[in-house]
Amino acid sequence: MAAERGPLPQEARAAWMLLAPGLAAILVLFLVPIAAGFFLSLTDFDIYALGDIDTVRFVGLRNYANLLRDPLLWKAMRNTALFLFAGGPLTLCVALSAALLLHSRAARLKGLFRTIFFAPYVTTLVAVAVVFRYLYHPRFGLIDRGLALFGISPIDWLGDPRWAMPAIILLAVWKNFGYATILLVAGLQAIPESLYEAARIDGANAWQVLRKVTLPLLAPTLLFLGVITTIGYFQFFAEPYVMTDGGKPLNATLSVGLLMYKAGFRWWSMGYAASVAFVLFAVVLALTSIQFALQRRSET
Amino acid sequence: MARSTLALTLLLAALAPGVVRCGRAADRRAATSTVRFWGLGREGEVVRDLVPEFERRHPGVRVVVQQIPWTAAHEKLVTAFVGGSAPDLAQLGNTWIPEFAAIGALEPLDARVSASRALAPSAYYQGIWSTNAFDGATYGVPWYVDTRVLFYRPDLLRAAGFAEPPRTWSAWRQAMERIRSRDGGSGYAMLLPTNEWEQLTILGLQRGSTLLDDGGTRGAFGAPAFAGAAEWYASLFHDRLAPVVSYTQLGNPYQEFDRGYFAMWMTGPWNLGEFRRRLPAERQDIWATCPLPAPDGADWPGVSLAGGSSLAIFRASRQKNAAWMLAEYLSEPEVQKRFYELSGDLPARREAWDSEPLAGDAKARAFRIQLSHVEPLPRVPEWEQIAQKLPEDLEAAIRGRQPVPAALKALDADVDRILEKRRWILARAEARRGR
């Protein structure tokens, strides 16, 4: 091993020059808005400020104090957590099953099924929402018609506070599992065939092969998907926005993202909305750190 | 080449009437203007049918109608104002007027109204007109009106011994109790969806509550006037005269009304059309409307809300004259009547009620009577936010998990917090005037 040495001065200069455009973009497009957003969260910028900017006051942490006392935040947190902890694992399970099916030797028409699974992911959510609203319709919907065959009385999927959330989770899983499936298929293909052969020679059955060979070698892909899905589902916003008019019924599908949107663009309380954004940021950061820490421990 | 000549000729031909008719100053000024109009929901759709006639009368003016869904309307309007892309003329829910006026988005219309030959405040229901006033100026002209009356089942009321609908709160309550006891326990008497603020607010107004105090800077919900109304309202739920359900939990209210699940419903003009559409022809005589009862018989009919939409001109518009001409056109009694036929929205102009189809419509008559007894909501920019809090904070009291006074105290605290900024701004303005 060669001894560590620092870069030569001219190398360092060249590196900085090459990095400068990228760093400038990050500074202008990420860091400055984040800093501005944080400053905004310490003010009471609201609808009055649109008429007269002089009405903006610096309020310190009062937005955060009010937010933590706001029952809607906790309702939105519960809904988001439900979406995350039910929707996330469900998406990964469905995706893993689909990927294993696609990867198995017995599968036919792999290209076709890959396309079918992936199609929902690239379809506009608004178009999907229109179709699902028909499917979920209590009187004319296909789902309730199907349930009626088994003598189950119609469920008002999107109107009943108890069913609205499961209905939206189902939509999100259907919409998102295709992306995870494609990545998992790629991960499966990267597993050397020789390992499977060795396992078979050792007399491992299919279940043992899955547990001892496939899943451990898929772990990096699963971790990546876990992080992406967590962040994606934590930004849970568009589904209720288009399906339930932003949180109906009775805030049963209100998410933290929607709470922020409503505070900001409905009531125009920008300072308050910014504080919601930073609380959301803190929670996502914490969850992602936990996920990475767990992964690191399992690796060592 | 030949085609472009033809196009030019056609264009000139189209412009010719405008050139010929440019005698009037207003026409000349508007000769090449485009008015951008934002209509909300269904109104934004049907107004397109009214535009051709306007464009025929004002050949120099073109109207571009943009339809905005109600659910996104408020944020789109504010965002458009901030981004400098607000329309020239827009339909605004009349409770939004104070908010848009306070941020300086709207053009005061007083000079135009007093100079107008097409409309005058006296042509409107007074309570409705006053919703457009803010800080001593007028910022909108009423387009259509919305209020709440009582929809009821005459057959069930007759069976309970009431030939006429109740006119006082005590008769009302008695009728509810009889309907409920007659029925044997499966149904209720009255529908008051727990997620709506309108019904309780109306009862409060009827008891003389101002809803807000100190110039609209503090909640007055704990004060005796409103508290009395809230106790009465909550008792309807406690005594099982009204079901504790939100509107969305109800499923199909028309079917439930037909089945007798409830016999009375305090609701608005859109349901005139809905009941006609949704109940079969042979069931059309099971529903009727009447003005609201009052706490005391002498005050009948009790006041209701002065709701509806107004037409307002944005201050940043460069087509204010043309926009005003469109507002005047949409306010003409004949156009208002046509608008009612297209949309079912009740006309704001009183003349439009004097001829068919409205004059002979027995079920719309309750609205006509009620419209002379309407009161505007507090004209503060925060009202929408306060209204949303009302059902949220009252829910526990309705369910009997919290005494009504405690719920009202919590509501006042929430409202005071919402109004904190307003208090500060008014105090600051006061201090500046003093200096």
Interface residues (C-beta under 8 A of the other chain):
Chain A: D44 D46 I47 Y48 L50 G51 D52 T55 R57 N66 P138 D156 G159 D160 P161 D245 G246 K248 P249 L250 F265 R266 W267 W268
Chain B: T71 H74 E75 V78 T79 F81 V82 E99 A102 I103 G104 A105 N195 S246 T248 Q249 G251 P381 E384 Q385 R417 K421 R422 W424 I425
